[in-house]
Amino acid sequence: MDFRKSLSIDLAIVAVVIIGIFFVRADIRRRVDKISELSQEINKKSVSFGKLSDLSAQKNKATKYLEQMSVFLMNKDQFFLNFSKDVSIMAQQNGITSQVTFKEEIPPTNMEPRKTSILLVLSGPVKPDNFKNFLALLENSKYFIKFESIDFNQSGNNINVNLSGKAFSF
């Protein structure tokens, strides 16, 4: 009987240890799964922080470009105050007359500068170099202009040129 009693106690202990091991194993699996979930979440956040860091660096780079562009493109007030006067001076240097008409203005956006539609009327004697030199001066000036149409009319020794396009400013 002692043997059976001892055996039953040993079997009970083994059963308790096996049940304990089963519960510990289940707890370990649950914790490993939780650690795995947390690890994936950390990886996602790490990737997000990396992308955020890249965006921040790109923003700083874009800000530098914006500062440089603002040096090249003048603001609205500077443009409207100086453009007509500067065009008139360039035209006079080449023996022609000029008249600037400002039309529609499209305000700047986050992606594009201000666009002002302009009509530039030039007239003078029929000397192609005059107009060619004037356009070269205008192209090399501090103004950014995109001409969309050019119309030439000649009457006698005079030529009239109508240039329409857009001028860019901040």
DSSP file (Angstrom, degrees, kcal/mol; ACC not computed):
  #  RESIDUE AA STRUCTURE BP1 BP2  ACC     N-H-->O    O-->H-N    N-H-->O    O-->H-N    TCO  KAPPA ALPHA  PHI   PSI    X-CA   Y-CA   Z-CA
    1    1 A M     >        0   0    0      0, 0.0     4,-3.0     0, 0.0     5,-0.3   0.000 360.0 360.0 360.0 -36.2    0.0    0.0    0.0
    2    2 A D  H  >  +     0   0    0      1,-0.2     4,-2.8     2,-0.2     5,-0.2   0.889 360.0  52.5 -59.8 -36.7    2.8    2.3    0.7
    3    3 A F  H  > S+     0   0    0      2,-0.2     4,-2.7     1,-0.2    -1,-0.2   0.925 111.4  45.1 -65.6 -43.4    3.9    1.8   -2.9
    4    4 A R  H  > S+     0   0    0      2,-0.2     4,-2.8     1,-0.2    -2,-0.2   0.901 114.9  48.0 -67.7 -39.5    0.5    2.6   -4.3
    5    5 A K  H  X S+     0   0    0     -4,-3.0     4,-2.1     2,-0.2    -2,-0.2   0.921 114.3  46.1 -65.6 -43.5    0.2    5.6   -2.0
    6    6 A S  H  X S+     0   0    0     -4,-2.8     4,-2.4    -5,-0.3    -2,-0.2   0.891 113.8  49.8 -65.2 -41.0    3.7    6.8   -3.0
    7    7 A L  H  X S+     0   0    0     -4,-2.7     4,-2.8     2,-0.2    -2,-0.2   0.904 110.9  48.4 -65.9 -42.6    2.9    6.1   -6.7
    8    8 A S  H  X S+     0   0    0     -4,-2.8     4,-2.3     2,-0.2    -2,-0.2   0.876 112.3  48.7 -67.6 -36.4   -0.3    8.1   -6.5
    9    9 A I  H  X S+     0   0    0     -4,-2.1     4,-2.5    -5,-0.2    -2,-0.2   0.925 113.2  47.9 -66.3 -43.6    1.4   11.0   -4.8
   10   10 A D  H  X S+     0   0    0     -4,-2.4     4,-2.7     1,-0.2    -2,-0.2   0.902 112.9  48.2 -62.8 -41.4    4.1   10.9   -7.4
   11   11 A L  H  X S+     0   0    0     -4,-2.8     4,-2.7     2,-0.2    -1,-0.2   0.887 111.2  50.6 -67.1 -38.0    1.6   10.7  -10.2
   12   12 A A  H  X S+     0   0    0     -4,-2.3     4,-2.6     2,-0.2    -2,-0.2   0.914 111.9  47.5 -64.1 -42.3   -0.4   13.6   -8.7
   13   13 A I  H  X S+     0   0    0     -4,-2.5     4,-2.8     2,-0.2    -2,-0.2   0.931 112.9  48.4 -64.4 -44.7    2.8   15.7   -8.5
   14   14 A V  H  X S+     0   0    0     -4,-2.7     4,-2.8     2,-0.2    -2,-0.2   0.904 112.0  50.0 -61.3 -41.3    3.7   14.8  -12.1
   15   15 A A  H  X S+     0   0    0     -4,-2.7     4,-2.8     2,-0.2    -2,-0.2   0.911 111.7  47.5 -64.6 -42.2    0.2   15.7  -13.2
   16   16 A V  H  X S+     0   0    0     -4,-2.6     4,-2.8     2,-0.2    -2,-0.2   0.912 113.4  48.4 -64.3 -42.3    0.4   19.1  -11.3
   17   17 A V  H  X S+     0   0    0     -4,-2.8     4,-3.0     2,-0.2    -2,-0.2   0.913 112.7  48.2 -64.0 -42.6    3.9   19.7  -12.9
   18   18 A I  H  X S+     0   0    0     -4,-2.8     4,-2.6     2,-0.2    -2,-0.2   0.928 114.0  46.1 -64.3 -45.2    2.5   18.8  -16.4
   19   19 A I  H  X S+     0   0    0     -4,-2.8     4,-2.6     2,-0.2    -2,-0.2   0.912 114.0  49.5 -62.4 -42.0   -0.5   21.1  -15.9
   20   20 A G  H  X S+     0   0    0     -4,-2.8     4,-2.8     2,-0.2    -2,-0.2   0.917 111.2  48.7 -61.3 -44.2    1.8   23.8  -14.5
   21   21 A I  H  X S+     0   0    0     -4,-3.0     4,-3.0     2,-0.2    -2,-0.2   0.905 110.6  51.9 -62.7 -40.9    4.1   23.4  -17.5
   22   22 A F  H  X S+     0   0    0     -4,-2.6     4,-2.5     2,-0.2    -2,-0.2   0.934 113.3  43.5 -60.5 -47.2    1.1   23.6  -19.9
   23   23 A F  H  X S+     0   0    0     -4,-2.6     4,-2.5     2,-0.2    -2,-0.2   0.891 115.2  48.6 -67.0 -39.3   -0.1   26.8  -18.3
   24   24 A V  H  X S+     0   0    0     -4,-2.8     4,-2.7     2,-0.2    -2,-0.2   0.914 112.1  49.9 -64.9 -42.0    3.4   28.3  -18.2
   25   25 A R  H  X S+     0   0    0     -4,-3.0     4,-2.5    -5,-0.2    -2,-0.2   0.916 111.7  47.7 -62.3 -43.7    3.9   27.3  -21.9
   26   26 A A  H  X S+     0   0    0     -4,-2.5     4,-2.4     2,-0.2    -2,-0.2   0.899 112.9  49.1 -63.3 -41.9    0.5   28.9  -22.8
   27   27 A D  H  X S+     0   0    0     -4,-2.5     4,-2.4     2,-0.2    -2,-0.2   0.901 110.6  50.5 -65.1 -40.4    1.5   32.0  -20.8
   28   28 A I  H  X S+     0   0    0     -4,-2.7     4,-2.7     2,-0.2    -2,-0.2   0.921 110.6  49.2 -64.1 -43.2    4.9   32.1  -22.6
   29   29 A R  H  X S+     0   0    0     -4,-2.5     4,-2.7     2,-0.2    -2,-0.2   0.918 110.8  50.4 -61.7 -43.0    3.2   31.8  -26.0
   30   30 A R  H  X S+     0   0    0     -4,-2.4     4,-2.2     1,-0.2    -1,-0.2   0.912 113.2  45.8 -61.3 -42.4    0.8   34.6  -25.1
   31   31 A R  H  X S+     0   0    0     -4,-2.4     4,-2.7     2,-0.2    -2,-0.2   0.880 111.2  51.9 -69.6 -37.7    3.7   36.8  -24.1
   32   32 A V  H  X S+     0   0    0     -4,-2.7     4,-2.5     2,-0.2    -2,-0.2   0.917 110.6  49.0 -63.4 -42.3    5.8   35.9  -27.2
   33   33 A D  H  X S+     0   0    0     -4,-2.7     4,-2.5     2,-0.2    -2,-0.2   0.908 111.8  48.7 -62.0 -41.9    2.8   36.9  -29.3
   34   34 A K  H  X S+     0   0    0     -4,-2.2     4,-2.6     2,-0.2    -2,-0.2   0.912 111.7  49.1 -64.6 -42.3    2.5   40.2  -27.4
   35   35 A I  H  X S+     0   0    0     -4,-2.7     4,-2.5     1,-0.2    -2,-0.2   0.897 110.5  51.4 -63.2 -40.0    6.2   40.8  -27.8
   36   36 A S  H  X S+     0   0    0     -4,-2.5     4,-2.3     2,-0.2    -2,-0.2   0.917 110.6  48.0 -63.3 -43.7    5.9   40.1  -31.6
   37   37 A E  H  X S+     0   0    0     -4,-2.5     4,-2.4     2,-0.2    -2,-0.2   0.925 113.3  47.7 -61.5 -45.1    3.0   42.5  -31.9
   38   38 A L  H  X S+     0   0    0     -4,-2.6     4,-2.6     1,-0.2    -2,-0.2   0.883 110.1  52.9 -64.4 -37.7    4.9   45.2  -30.0
   39   39 A S  H  X S+     0   0    0     -4,-2.5     4,-2.4     2,-0.2    -1,-0.2   0.917 110.0  47.7 -63.6 -43.1    7.9   44.6  -32.2
   40   40 A Q  H  X S+     0   0    0     -4,-2.3     4,-2.5     2,-0.2    -2,-0.2   0.901 111.8  50.4 -64.1 -40.3    5.9   45.0  -35.3
   41   41 A E  H  X S+     0   0    0     -4,-2.4     4,-2.5     2,-0.2    -2,-0.2   0.903 110.2  49.9 -64.2 -41.0    4.4   48.2  -33.9
   42   42 A I  H  X S+     0   0    0     -4,-2.6     4,-2.6     2,-0.2    -2,-0.2   0.909 110.3  50.8 -63.6 -41.5    7.8   49.5  -33.1
   43   43 A N  H  X S+     0   0    0     -4,-2.4     4,-2.5     2,-0.2    -2,-0.2   0.917 110.6  48.6 -62.3 -43.2    9.0   48.7  -36.6
   44   44 A K  H  X S+     0   0    0     -4,-2.5     4,-2.5     1,-0.2    -2,-0.2   0.927 113.7  46.4 -62.1 -44.3    6.0   50.6  -38.1
   45   45 A K  H  X S+     0   0    0     -4,-2.5     4,-2.9     2,-0.2    -2,-0.2   0.872 110.7  53.3 -66.3 -36.1    6.7   53.6  -35.9
   46   46 A S  H  X S+     0   0    0     -4,-2.6     4,-2.2     2,-0.2    -1,-0.2   0.918 110.5  46.6 -64.0 -42.9   10.4   53.4  -36.7
   47   47 A V  H  X S+     0   0    0     -4,-2.5     4,-2.5     2,-0.2    -2,-0.2   0.914 112.9  50.5 -63.5 -42.5    9.5   53.5  -40.5
   48   48 A S  H  X S+     0   0    0     -4,-2.5     4,-2.7     1,-0.2    -2,-0.2   0.916 110.5  48.4 -62.4 -43.2    7.1   56.4  -39.8
   49   49 A F  H  X S+     0   0    0     -4,-2.9     4,-2.5     2,-0.2    -1,-0.2   0.880 110.6  52.2 -64.9 -36.4    9.7   58.3  -37.9
   50   50 A G  H  X S+     0   0    0     -4,-2.2     4,-2.3     2,-0.2    -2,-0.2   0.923 111.9  45.4 -63.2 -44.1   12.2   57.7  -40.7
   51   51 A K  H  X S+     0   0    0     -4,-2.5     4,-2.7     2,-0.2    -2,-0.2   0.895 112.5  51.3 -66.5 -39.3    9.7   59.0  -43.3
   52   52 A L  H  X S+     0   0    0     -4,-2.7     4,-2.3     2,-0.2    -2,-0.2   0.896 109.8  50.3 -63.1 -39.9    8.9   62.0  -41.1
   53   53 A S  H  X S+     0   0    0     -4,-2.5     4,-2.2     2,-0.2    -2,-0.2   0.910 110.6  49.4 -64.0 -42.4   12.6   62.7  -40.8
   54   54 A D  H  X S+     0   0    0     -4,-2.3     4,-2.6     2,-0.2    -2,-0.2   0.916 111.1  49.5 -62.6 -43.2   13.0   62.5  -44.6
   55   55 A L  H  X S+     0   0    0     -4,-2.7     4,-2.6     1,-0.2    -2,-0.2   0.890 109.7  51.6 -63.5 -38.7   10.0   64.9  -45.0
   56   56 A S  H  X S+     0   0    0     -4,-2.3     4,-2.3     2,-0.2    -1,-0.2   0.913 110.7  48.0 -64.1 -41.8   11.5   67.3  -42.5
   57   57 A A  H  X S+     0   0    0     -4,-2.2     4,-2.2     2,-0.2    -2,-0.2   0.905 112.4  49.1 -64.6 -41.2   14.8   67.2  -44.4
   58   58 A Q  H  X S+     0   0    0     -4,-2.6     4,-2.9     2,-0.2    -2,-0.2   0.877 109.2  52.9 -66.3 -36.8   13.0   67.8  -47.7
   59   59 A K  H  X S+     0   0    0     -4,-2.6     4,-2.5     2,-0.2    -2,-0.2   0.925 109.4  48.6 -63.0 -43.8   11.0   70.7  -46.2
   60   60 A N  H  X S+     0   0    0     -4,-2.3     4,-1.6     2,-0.2    -2,-0.2   0.898 113.0  48.1 -62.5 -39.5   14.3   72.3  -45.1
   61   61 A K  H  X S+     0   0    0     -4,-2.2     4,-1.8     2,-0.2    -2,-0.2   0.917 112.1  48.8 -65.9 -43.5   15.7   71.8  -48.6
   62   62 A A  H  X S+     0   0    0     -4,-2.9     4,-2.7     1,-0.2    -2,-0.2   0.869 107.0  56.4 -64.9 -36.4   12.6   73.2  -50.2
   63   63 A T  H  X S+     0   0    0     -4,-2.5     4,-2.3     2,-0.2    -1,-0.2   0.892 105.6  51.2 -62.5 -39.1   12.7   76.2  -47.8
   64   64 A K  H  X S+     0   0    0     -4,-1.6     4,-2.1     2,-0.2    -1,-0.2   0.912 111.3  47.6 -63.8 -41.4   16.2   77.0  -49.0
   65   65 A Y  H  X S+     0   0    0     -4,-1.8     4,-3.0     2,-0.2    -2,-0.2   0.898 109.7  53.1 -65.3 -39.5   15.0   76.8  -52.6
   66   66 A L  H  X S+     0   0    0     -4,-2.7     4,-2.4     2,-0.2    -2,-0.2   0.906 108.3  50.3 -62.3 -41.0   12.0   79.1  -51.8
   67   67 A E  H  X S+     0   0    0     -4,-2.3     4,-1.0     1,-0.2    -1,-0.2   0.920 112.5  47.1 -62.2 -42.6   14.4   81.6  -50.3
   68   68 A Q  H  X S+     0   0    0     -4,-2.1     4,-1.5     1,-0.2     3,-0.4   0.899 111.5  50.9 -65.6 -40.0   16.5   81.5  -53.4
   69   69 A M  H  X S+     0   0    0     -4,-3.0     4,-3.8     1,-0.2    -1,-0.2   0.881 104.4  57.3 -65.2 -36.8   13.5   81.8  -55.6
   70   70 A S  H  < S+     0   0    0     -4,-2.4    -1,-0.2     1,-0.2    -2,-0.2   0.781 103.7  54.4 -67.0 -23.4   12.3   84.8  -53.7
   71   71 A V  H  < S+     0   0    0     -4,-1.0    -1,-0.2    -3,-0.4    -2,-0.2   0.897 116.0  37.9 -71.1 -40.2   15.6   86.5  -54.5
   72   72 A F  H  < S+     0   0    0     -4,-1.5     2,-0.6     1,-0.1    -2,-0.2   0.911 114.6  55.7 -78.2 -43.7   15.0   85.9  -58.2
   73   73 A L  S  < S-     0   0    0     -4,-3.8    96,-0.1    -5,-0.1    -1,-0.1  -0.794  82.3-142.1 -93.9 125.7   11.3   86.5  -58.3
   74   74 A M        -     0   0    0     -2,-0.6    96,-2.6    94,-0.3    -3,-0.1  -0.378  22.9 -99.6 -82.1 164.2   10.3   89.9  -57.0
   75   75 A N     >  -     0   0    0     95,-0.2     4,-2.5    94,-0.2     5,-0.2  -0.268  39.5 -97.1 -77.5 171.6    7.2   90.5  -55.0
   76   76 A K  H  > S+     0   0    0      1,-0.2     4,-2.6     2,-0.2     5,-0.2   0.891 121.3  49.2 -57.1 -46.7    4.0   91.9  -56.5
   77   77 A D  H  > S+     0   0    0      1,-0.2     4,-2.2     2,-0.2    -1,-0.2   0.928 112.3  47.5 -63.4 -45.7    4.6   95.5  -55.4
   78   78 A Q  H  > S+     0   0    0      1,-0.2     4,-2.3     2,-0.2     5,-0.3   0.922 112.7  50.7 -60.5 -43.2    8.2   95.6  -56.8
   79   79 A F  H  X S+     0   0    0     -4,-2.5     4,-2.6     1,-0.2     5,-0.3   0.955 113.0  42.9 -60.6 -52.1    7.0   94.0  -60.0
   80   80 A F  H  < S+     0   0    0     -4,-2.6     4,-0.4     1,-0.2    -1,-0.2   0.831 116.9  48.0 -67.3 -31.5    4.2   96.5  -60.7
   81   81 A L  H  < S+     0   0    0     -4,-2.2     4,-0.3    -5,-0.2    -1,-0.2   0.868 124.6  26.4 -74.6 -36.0    6.3   99.5  -59.7
   82   82 A N  H  X S+     0   0    0     -4,-2.3     4,-2.9    -5,-0.2     5,-0.3   0.739 100.3  76.8-104.0 -25.4    9.4   98.6  -61.8
   83   83 A F  H  X S+     0   0    0     -4,-2.6     4,-2.8    -5,-0.3     5,-0.3   0.938  98.7  43.0 -60.0 -53.7    8.3   96.5  -64.8
   84   84 A S  H  > S+     0   0    0     -4,-0.4     4,-2.3    -5,-0.3    -1,-0.2   0.915 117.0  48.1 -58.8 -43.7    6.8   99.3  -67.0
   85   85 A K  H  > S+     0   0    0     -4,-0.3     4,-2.1     2,-0.2    -1,-0.2   0.923 113.4  46.7 -63.7 -45.5    9.7  101.6  -66.2
   86   86 A D  H  X S+     0   0    0     -4,-2.9     4,-2.4     2,-0.2    -2,-0.2   0.892 112.3  49.8 -66.0 -39.8   12.4   99.0  -66.9
   87   87 A V  H  X S+     0   0    0     -4,-2.8     4,-2.5    -5,-0.3    -1,-0.2   0.907 109.9  51.9 -64.3 -40.8   10.8   97.9  -70.1
   88   88 A S  H  X S+     0   0    0     -4,-2.3     4,-2.6    -5,-0.3    -2,-0.2   0.909 110.0  48.5 -61.8 -42.8   10.5  101.5  -71.2
   89   89 A I  H  X S+     0   0    0     -4,-2.1     4,-2.0     2,-0.2    -2,-0.2   0.921 112.3  48.3 -64.2 -44.1   14.3  102.1  -70.5
   90   90 A M  H  X S+     0   0    0     -4,-2.4     4,-0.7     1,-0.2    -2,-0.2   0.894 112.6  49.2 -63.4 -39.2   15.2   98.9  -72.4
   91   91 A A  H ><>S+     0   0    0     -4,-2.5     5,-2.3     1,-0.2     3,-1.1   0.931 109.9  50.3 -66.0 -45.4   13.0   99.9  -75.4
   92   92 A Q  H ><5S+     0   0    0     -4,-2.6     3,-1.5     1,-0.3    -1,-0.2   0.862 103.6  60.0 -61.6 -35.8   14.5  103.5  -75.5
   93   93 A Q  H 3<5S+     0   0    0     -4,-2.0    -1,-0.3     1,-0.3    -2,-0.2   0.753 110.5  42.7 -62.5 -22.6   18.0  102.0  -75.5
   94   94 A N  T <<5S-     0   0    0     -3,-1.1    -1,-0.3    -4,-0.7    -2,-0.2   0.197 119.4-106.1-111.1  14.8   17.1  100.2  -78.7
   95   95 A G  T < 5S+     0   0    0     -3,-1.5     2,-0.3     1,-0.2    -3,-0.2   0.772  83.0 108.9  71.9  27.5   15.3  103.1  -80.4
   96   96 A I      < -     0   0    0     -5,-2.3     2,-0.3    28,-0.1    -1,-0.2  -0.872  61.7-124.9-128.9 164.9   11.8  101.8  -80.0
   97   97 A T  E     -A  123   0A   0     26,-3.2    26,-1.9    -2,-0.3     2,-0.3  -0.775  24.1-161.6-108.2 156.3    8.8  102.8  -77.9
   98   98 A S  E     -A  122   0A   0     -2,-0.3     2,-0.4    24,-0.2    24,-0.2  -0.966  14.2-170.3-138.4 153.2    6.9  100.5  -75.5
   99   99 A Q  E     -A  121   0A   0     22,-1.7    22,-2.8    -2,-0.3     2,-0.5  -0.970  12.6-157.4-141.8 127.1    3.6  100.4  -73.7
  100  100 A V  E     -A  120   0A   0     -2,-0.4     2,-0.5    20,-0.2    20,-0.2  -0.899   6.6-171.9-109.3 131.7    2.8   97.8  -71.0
  101  101 A T  E     -A  119   0A   0     18,-2.6    18,-2.3    -2,-0.5     2,-0.4  -0.988  12.9-148.0-122.3 125.1   -0.7   96.8  -70.1
  102  102 A F  E     +A  118   0A   0     -2,-0.5    16,-0.2    16,-0.2     3,-0.1  -0.768  24.7 169.3 -90.7 134.3   -1.4   94.6  -67.1
  103  103 A K  E     +     0   0A   0     14,-3.5    -1,-0.1    -2,-0.4    15,-0.1   0.217  47.0   2.4-112.9-126.1   -4.4   92.3  -67.5
  104  104 A E  E     -     0   0A   0     12,-0.1    13,-3.5     1,-0.0     2,-0.5  -0.333  59.1-152.4 -69.1 142.5   -5.5   89.4  -65.4
  105  105 A E  E     -A  116   0A   0     11,-0.2    11,-0.2    -3,-0.1    -1,-0.0  -0.975   3.2-161.0-118.5 128.5   -3.7   88.5  -62.2
  106  106 A I  E     -A  115   0A   0      9,-3.7     9,-2.4    -2,-0.5    -2,-0.0  -0.941  25.5-126.8-108.3 116.0   -3.6   84.9  -60.8
  107  107 A P        -     0   0    0      0, 0.0     5,-0.1     0, 0.0    63,-0.0  -0.130  31.5 -94.9 -60.7 156.5   -2.6   84.9  -57.1
  108  108 A P        -     0   0    0      0, 0.0     2,-0.2     0, 0.0     6,-0.1  -0.326  38.0-160.6 -70.2 155.2    0.2   82.6  -56.0
  109  109 A T        -     0   0    0      3,-2.5     5,-0.0     4,-0.1     0, 0.0  -0.634  40.2 -90.5-119.7-177.7   -0.4   79.1  -54.6
  110  110 A N  S    S+     0   0    0     -2,-0.2    -1,-0.0     1,-0.2     0, 0.0   0.780 128.1  34.9 -64.7 -25.0    1.7   76.8  -52.5
  111  111 A M  S    S+     0   0    0      1,-0.1    -1,-0.2     2,-0.1     0, 0.0   0.652 119.9  40.1-105.1 -18.9    3.1   75.3  -55.8
  112  112 A E  S    S-     0   0    0     -5,-0.1    -3,-2.5    58,-0.0    -1,-0.1  -0.961  73.1-119.7-137.1 149.3    3.2   78.3  -58.2
  113  113 A P        -     0   0    0      0, 0.0    57,-0.2     0, 0.0     2,-0.1  -0.213  51.7 -72.2 -76.4 175.1    4.2   81.9  -58.1
  114  114 A R  E     - B   0 169A   0     55,-2.7    55,-1.9    -6,-0.1     2,-0.5  -0.424  47.4-152.3 -65.4 140.1    1.8   84.8  -59.0
  115  115 A K  E     -AB 106 168A   0     -9,-2.4    -9,-3.7    53,-0.2     2,-0.5  -0.981  10.4-171.3-119.5 126.9    1.0   85.1  -62.7
  116  116 A T  E     -AB 105 167A   0     51,-2.7    51,-2.5    -2,-0.5     2,-0.3  -0.974  19.9-135.3-119.2 121.1    0.2   88.4  -64.3
  117  117 A S  E     - B   0 166A   0    -13,-3.5   -14,-3.5    -2,-0.5     2,-0.3  -0.569  31.7-174.5 -72.8 133.8   -1.1   88.5  -67.9
  118  118 A I  E     -AB 102 165A   0     47,-2.7    47,-2.0    -2,-0.3     2,-0.4  -0.926  24.7-154.4-130.7 154.7    0.6   91.3  -69.8
  119  119 A L  E     -AB 101 164A   0    -18,-2.3   -18,-2.6    -2,-0.3     2,-0.6  -0.994  14.0-167.4-125.4 122.9    0.4   92.9  -73.2
  120  120 A L  E     -AB 100 163A   0     43,-3.4    43,-3.1    -2,-0.4     2,-0.6  -0.952   1.7-166.0-115.2 116.6    3.6   94.6  -74.4
  121  121 A V  E     -AB  99 162A   0    -22,-2.8   -22,-1.7    -2,-0.6     2,-0.4  -0.910   9.0-177.7-107.1 122.0    3.2   96.8  -77.4
  122  122 A L  E     +AB  98 161A   0     39,-3.1    39,-3.2    -2,-0.6     2,-0.3  -0.916   3.5 174.8-117.5 143.8    6.4   97.8  -79.1
  123  123 A S  E     +AB  97 160A   0    -26,-1.9   -26,-3.2    -2,-0.4    37,-0.2  -0.996  16.8 114.8-148.1 150.3    6.8  100.1  -82.1
  124  124 A G  E     - B   0 159A   0     35,-1.6    35,-3.0    -2,-0.3   -28,-0.1  -0.979  61.3 -37.0 173.4-177.4    9.7  101.6  -84.0
  125  125 A P  E     - B   0 158A   0      0, 0.0     2,-2.0     0, 0.0    33,-0.3  -0.247  69.6 -94.1 -65.0 153.9   11.6  101.8  -87.3
  126  126 A V  S    S+     0   0    0     31,-2.5    32,-0.1     4,-0.1     3,-0.1  -0.499  77.1 130.5 -73.3  86.7   12.0   98.6  -89.3
  127  127 A K    >>  -     0   0    0     -2,-2.0     3,-1.5     1,-0.1     4,-1.0  -0.870  44.1-159.0-136.9 101.4   15.4   97.5  -87.9
  128  128 A P  H 3> S+     0   0    0      0, 0.0     4,-2.6     0, 0.0     5,-0.2   0.815  89.7  62.1 -54.1 -33.7   15.3   93.9  -86.9
  129  129 A D  H 3> S+     0   0    0      1,-0.2     4,-3.1     2,-0.2     5,-0.3   0.851  96.3  60.4 -63.9 -31.9   18.3   94.3  -84.6
  130  130 A N  H <> S+     0   0    0     -3,-1.5     4,-2.1     2,-0.2    -1,-0.2   0.951 111.8  37.4 -58.0 -49.8   16.4   96.8  -82.5
  131  131 A F  H  X S+     0   0    0     -4,-1.0     4,-2.7     2,-0.2     5,-0.2   0.886 116.5  52.7 -71.5 -38.6   13.7   94.3  -81.5
  132  132 A K  H  X S+     0   0    0     -4,-2.6     4,-2.0     2,-0.2    -2,-0.2   0.930 112.2  45.2 -62.0 -45.3   16.2   91.4  -81.3
  133  133 A N  H  X S+     0   0    0     -4,-3.1     4,-2.4     2,-0.2    -2,-0.2   0.885 112.1  52.5 -66.4 -38.9   18.4   93.4  -78.9
  134  134 A F  H  X S+     0   0    0     -4,-2.1     4,-2.6    -5,-0.3    -2,-0.2   0.944 110.1  47.4 -61.2 -47.6   15.4   94.5  -76.9
  135  135 A L  H  X S+     0   0    0     -4,-2.7     4,-2.5     1,-0.2    -1,-0.2   0.860 110.4  53.1 -63.6 -35.0   14.2   90.9  -76.5
  136  136 A A  H  X S+     0   0    0     -4,-2.0     4,-1.9     2,-0.2    -1,-0.2   0.916 110.2  47.6 -64.9 -42.1   17.7   89.9  -75.5
  137  137 A L  H  < S+     0   0    0     -4,-2.4     4,-0.4     2,-0.2    -2,-0.2   0.926 113.1  48.2 -62.5 -43.9   17.7   92.6  -72.8
  138  138 A L  H >< S+     0   0    0     -4,-2.6     3,-0.9     1,-0.2     5,-0.3   0.896 110.6  51.4 -64.0 -40.2   14.3   91.5  -71.6
  139  139 A E  H 3< S+     0   0    0     -4,-2.5    -1,-0.2     1,-0.2    -2,-0.2   0.864 113.7  43.9 -65.3 -35.9   15.3   87.9  -71.5
  140  140 A N  T 3< S+     0   0    0     -4,-1.9    -1,-0.2    -5,-0.2    -2,-0.2   0.382  97.0 101.4 -90.9   4.0   18.4   88.7  -69.4
  141  141 A S  S <  S-     0   0    0     -3,-0.9    -3,-0.1    -4,-0.4    -4,-0.0  -0.124  91.9 -97.4 -79.3-178.3   16.6   91.0  -67.1
  142  142 A K  S    S+     0   0    0      2,-0.1     2,-0.3   -69,-0.0   -68,-0.3   0.396  95.2  96.8 -80.9   3.3   15.4   90.3  -63.6
  143  143 A Y        -     0   0    0     -5,-0.3     2,-0.7   -70,-0.1    -2,-0.1  -0.750  65.3-145.4 -99.6 141.6   11.9   89.5  -64.9
  144  144 A F  E     +C  168   0A   0     24,-0.6    24,-2.5    -2,-0.3     2,-0.4  -0.921  30.9 168.9-106.0 113.8   10.6   86.1  -65.7
  145  145 A I  E     -C  167   0A   0     -2,-0.7     2,-0.5    22,-0.2    22,-0.2  -0.966  24.9-162.5-130.0 139.8    8.2   86.3  -68.6
  146  146 A K  E     -C  166   0A   0     20,-3.0    20,-2.6    -2,-0.4     2,-0.4  -0.961  16.8-150.2-121.4 111.3    6.6   83.6  -70.8
  147  147 A F  E     -C  165   0A   0     -2,-0.5    18,-0.3    18,-0.2     3,-0.1  -0.652  15.5-178.3 -83.1 135.7    5.3   85.0  -74.1
  148  148 A E  E     +     0   0A   0     16,-3.0     2,-0.3    -2,-0.4    17,-0.2   0.677  67.7  15.0-105.2 -25.0    2.3   83.1  -75.5
  149  149 A S  E     -C  164   0A   0     15,-2.0    15,-2.4     2,-0.0     2,-0.4  -0.995  55.1-164.5-151.8 148.1    1.8   85.1  -78.7
  150  150 A I  E     -C  163   0A   0     -2,-0.3     2,-0.5    13,-0.2    13,-0.2  -0.999   8.5-170.7-132.4 129.9    3.7   87.5  -80.9
  151  151 A D  E     -C  162   0A   0     11,-2.2    11,-2.7    -2,-0.4     2,-0.4  -0.984   3.8-163.7-126.8 123.1    2.0   89.6  -83.5
  152  152 A F  E     +C  161   0A   0     -2,-0.5     2,-0.4     9,-0.2     9,-0.2  -0.884   9.1 177.1-107.0 135.8    4.0   91.7  -86.1
  153  153 A N  E     -C  160   0A   0      7,-2.6     7,-3.7    -2,-0.4     2,-0.4  -0.995   9.3-162.8-135.7 131.1    2.4   94.5  -88.2
  154  154 A Q  E     +C  159   0A   0     -2,-0.4     2,-0.4     5,-0.2     5,-0.2  -0.945  11.9 174.6-116.8 134.2    4.4   96.7  -90.6
  155  155 A S  E >   -C  158   0A   0      3,-2.5     3,-1.8    -2,-0.4     2,-0.2  -0.908  65.2 -51.1-136.8 109.5    3.2  100.0  -92.0
  156  156 A G  T 3  S-     0   0    0     -2,-0.4     0, 0.0     1,-0.3     0, 0.0  -0.474 121.5 -17.2  66.2-128.1    5.8  101.9  -94.1
  157  157 A N  T 3  S+     0   0    0     -2,-0.2   -31,-2.5    -3,-0.1     2,-0.3   0.381 123.2  84.6 -91.9   3.8    9.1  102.2  -92.2
  158  158 A N  E <   -BC 125 155A   0     -3,-1.8    -3,-2.5   -33,-0.3     2,-0.4  -0.807  58.1-161.4-108.6 148.6    7.5  101.4  -88.8
  159  159 A I  E     -BC 124 154A   0    -35,-3.0   -35,-1.6    -2,-0.3     2,-0.4  -0.989   3.8-156.3-127.3 138.3    6.8   98.0  -87.3
  160  160 A N  E     -BC 123 153A   0     -7,-3.7    -7,-2.6    -2,-0.4     2,-0.5  -0.945   8.6-168.4-113.2 133.9    4.4   97.3  -84.4
  161  161 A V  E     -BC 122 152A   0    -39,-3.2   -39,-3.1    -2,-0.4     2,-0.6  -0.985   5.5-163.9-125.5 125.8    4.9   94.2  -82.3
  162  162 A N  E     -BC 121 151A   0    -11,-2.7   -11,-2.2    -2,-0.5     2,-0.5  -0.944   9.3-174.7-108.8 117.7    2.3   93.0  -79.8
  163  163 A L  E     -BC 120 150A   0    -43,-3.1   -43,-3.4    -2,-0.6     2,-0.4  -0.952   2.1-176.8-112.7 121.8    3.6   90.5  -77.3
  164  164 A S  E     +BC 119 149A   0    -15,-2.4   -16,-3.0    -2,-0.5   -15,-2.0  -0.950  26.2 104.6-120.6 143.9    1.2   88.9  -74.9
  165  165 A G  E     -BC 118 147A   0    -47,-2.0   -47,-2.7    -2,-0.4     2,-0.4  -0.903  60.1 -65.3-177.7-156.1    2.1   86.5  -72.1
  166  166 A K  E     -BC 117 146A   0    -20,-2.6   -20,-3.0    -2,-0.3     2,-0.4  -0.962  26.9-155.4-127.4 142.4    2.6   86.0  -68.4
  167  167 A A  E     -BC 116 145A   0    -51,-2.5   -51,-2.7    -2,-0.4     2,-0.4  -0.916  18.6-139.2-112.9 144.0    5.0   87.6  -65.9
  168  168 A F  E     +BC 115 144A   0    -24,-2.5   -24,-0.6    -2,-0.4   -94,-0.3  -0.859  33.3 143.0-111.5 137.8    5.8   85.7  -62.7
  169  169 A S  E      B  114   0A   0    -55,-1.9   -55,-2.7    -2,-0.4   -94,-0.2  -0.937 360.0 360.0-155.1 172.8    6.3   87.2  -59.2
  170  170 A F              0   0    0    -96,-2.6   -95,-0.2    -2,-0.3   -55,-0.1   0.410 360.0 360.0 -94.4 360.0    5.5   86.4  -55.6
